Amino acid sequence: MHIVAGPTGVGTGAAATGLARATGAPIVVADRIQCFTDLATTSARSEGEAAGVERVWLARRTVADGDFSAADALESLIATLRALGERHPLLIVEGGSISLLWDFAELLPELGFRATVRLSRIGDRQEYVARLTHRARRMLAPEGPEASTLEELAIAWKNVDQRSFVASVNGFEAILEWCATHSVAVESLASAALSEEQVDELARMIAIRHAEHGVLQDRIFSMVFDAFEPLATP
């Protein structure tokens, strides 16, 4: 098994895709939020889809189903790996969920898989924030037919019973803060005509939140996977 892990926005998805194309191995996505099909842009699920690569998510959920707990995700991850392991000699696990990967790393010695790890790091903090800002801007105004992160939030917010979960999604909390500051109704985001200045402001706010979370991911993953054999790269 190859584990490709790292903070938000450092290219773990692209690295896993390249490895899958080189080896023919399927990718199991160890990310709880990417299981929500109605948050495909916000979670970067849509960015990971690539022709000719088998990508497997841990569940197929919508916001109306509520949060996908780390315990349930771990159970699904193990079951998925065991099922795929019967058909494939090599598996790739890719993701950045702290709680899920932490628990998974602790259980790995008991599961019987031999694992190597490729850990992507943040590098220069200023460049990292700049990349995240560019990424956030694409999510706010996608070039293709996919929904923007604003549209996804506006629709998700209609699930009144799930608003605590929605507000906890990385990126959404920054948009909700912006809405509160500017007295903008969350439900209106799907049809809001934002100026370039407003989009830039939102992109910066989202990037800062992602960067804060990314620094935490970087620190924890370097600790969690410190003892694992590194994946040799060309």
N, C-alpha and C positions, 0 to 999 in steps of 0.2 A: 504494500500500500504506500502511495505517495500522498503526503499531506501538504497542501499549498495554503498557507495561512498568512494573514497580514492585516493591517489597518484598512479602513475605508479609503478607497481611491488610490491605492498604490499598485494596482494592476494584477491582483491575484487571479481575477477571472481570466484575463488574457494569458497569464502564465499557465494556468490550468488547461486552457483551451489548446495552447501550443503543445503542452505535454501530452494531452489526449490525442492530438493529431499525429504526434510522433510515435505513440505507443499503441494506439487503438483502444485504450482503456476508457471506461465510462467515468464521468465526473459525478460525484455525489455532493450536492451543495449543502454545506453545514451552516445554513443561515435560516433563522426562524422567520424573519420578516419576508424573505423571498418566497416563502410558501404561500403568501397572500397574492392571488392572481389580480386582485383589484388595486394592488400597490406596486405594479410592475415597474413603473418609472421611478417612484420614490425609493424602492429597495434595490434598484439597479438590476432587477431580474431580467428585464428586456435587454440589457447590455450583454448579458452572459450567453444569450442564445446564438449559436453558431452552426452553420450548415455542416453536416458530416460528423458532428460531435454529439454523443449521447450524454445528455445532462439530466440528472435525476434529482428532483426536489423531495423533501421529506414528507410533504403533505400537499394537498390542494385545498386551500382555504380562502375565505373572504373575510372582510372585517366583521361582518355580521356574526361570524362564528366565534369571535372573541380572541383573546391572546392565545398564542401557542407556547405553552410553558416549556422551560428548559428541560424538565423531566420528560415530558411527552416527546419533545424533539429528540432527546438522547435515545429514548426507546425506539423511535422511528429510524434514527440513524443506524443503530446497531442492527435492527431487523433488515434494513435496506442493504447494508453491507454484506450481511450473511447471505441474503438472497442473490445478490449480484456476484458474490464470491463463488457461488456454485457454477457460474457460467463464464466468469472472467478470471484469468490468472493474475491480473493487476487491476487495482482500483485507485482512483484519485479522489481524495476528499479536499474540497476547496471551500473556504469561508472565512468569516471574521466575527462570528458570534462568540463573545467572551465566555458566557456561562456554558454554552454548549461545548465548545472546544476544550475548556478547562476540565469539565466533567469527563469528556471523552478521553482526553489524554491520561487522566488518572485510571481509567478502566482498561486502557489499551493492553497492558501486560496480561490481563486476565482473558482477553478476547482471542488471543492466538494469532493476531496479525503482526507481521514484521513491517514496521513503519519507518520511512525516511521522511524528512521534513524540509520543505523549502519555505523559509520565513522571509517575507518581503518587509523591508523597513522603511521608515518615513524619509530619512535623509534630511536635507536642508528644510527647516521649518517654513521659511518664507516661500520657497518653491512649492512646498506641499500645499500651503493655503492657496496659492495662486492656481494650482491644478484643481483643487476642490472648488474654487470659485467658478472656474470655467465649466466644471462638471455640473455644478448647481444651476448655472445659467442654461445649460442644455436641458436639464430637467424641468426648468420653469417654462422653457419655450422650445419643445422638441421640434426637430425639422420634419420628422415623419408623421404618420397618422396616430401614433400612440398618444394617450392622455398625458397632460402635463402633471407635475406634482401638485399644482394648485387645483386642478380638476379632481385629482384623486382625493385630496384632502376635503374638498367641498362635498364630494359624494360620501366619503367615509364619515364625515361629521353628522350626516343625517341619521346615523346609527347612534341614537342618543345614549343607549345603554352601554355603548362601547367607547364613549368619548375619553375616558381615562386611558384606555389602551391606545387610542388614536393619538392622544397628546404625548404619549411616551415614545412614539416612533421617531427615530433620529431624523432630523430635518423638519418634521412637522412642528416640533416645539418652537423652532425659530420663526416659522410662518405664523403660528398662533400668537407669538409675542409681537410680531409686526402688525398683525390685525388689531390687537388690543391697543397698541401705541397709536395707530392711525384710525381707530374707530371704524374698521372695515368688518362687515359681517362675514364670518367664515363661509357661510352658505353661498355668498355672492362671488366667491373666488373663481368659480367655473366660468362665469361670464364677464369677469372684470377685465376692463381694458387698461392695463397698467402702462405707465410711461417707461421709457428706457431707464430713467433714473430710479424708479421704483423697483424695476427688475434687478438693476445693479445692487440696490440696497438689500433686497431680499437674498440675492445670490451671496453677498458678503456675509450676511447673518447666518445663512445655512452653512456656508463653508467654515465659519468660525466654530459652530457647534460640531460639525463633522470633524474638524481638526482636534477639538478638545477630546472627543471620543476616540479619535485615532491615536492620540498620544497615549491614552490609557490602554488601548489595544496593543500598541507597540511594546509598552512596558510589560504587560501581563504575558503576551505571547512569547517574548524573549525569555521570560522566566519559566513558563509552562513547558516550552519545547527545548529548553537548554540542554537536556540530557539525551535528546534524540539524535539519531544519525542524520547528518545533513544530506539532502538530495544533491547528488553530483549534477552540475549543469555544464553544458558545453562551453 
